[in-house]
Amino acid sequence: MRKITQLDRIKSKALKIAMTAFLAEPSLGQRQAKSLFSEIVTHLQKGMDDEEVVKTILKNHESAAIPQGQLSLMK
C-alpha cells in the first residue's frame, strides 16, 4: 500500500483551488494550466490557506481580465 504524502495532499487541494479561481475569473482559462497549478502548489507549500491562494492567484493574473463595466466580444 502506498503512503499518502504531504505533496499528494497539496496537489489534491490545488485542483479544488484552481476550480474556485476559474469560477471567480473565467479568463484564467487562457493561461497555461501547468504554470497555474505550479503557482498554486508553491503557495500551498508556503503555508497559505485556500482562500489566500485564490485571492493571490486572482491578484497576480488580474491584468488579463477585462476591466469591470466593459464588455468585449473581441479579445
Secondary structure, 3 states (H helix, E strand, C coil): CCCCCHHHHHHHHHHHHHHHHHHHCHHHHHCCHHHHHHHHHHHHHCCCCHHHHHHHHHHHCHHHCCCCCCCCCCC
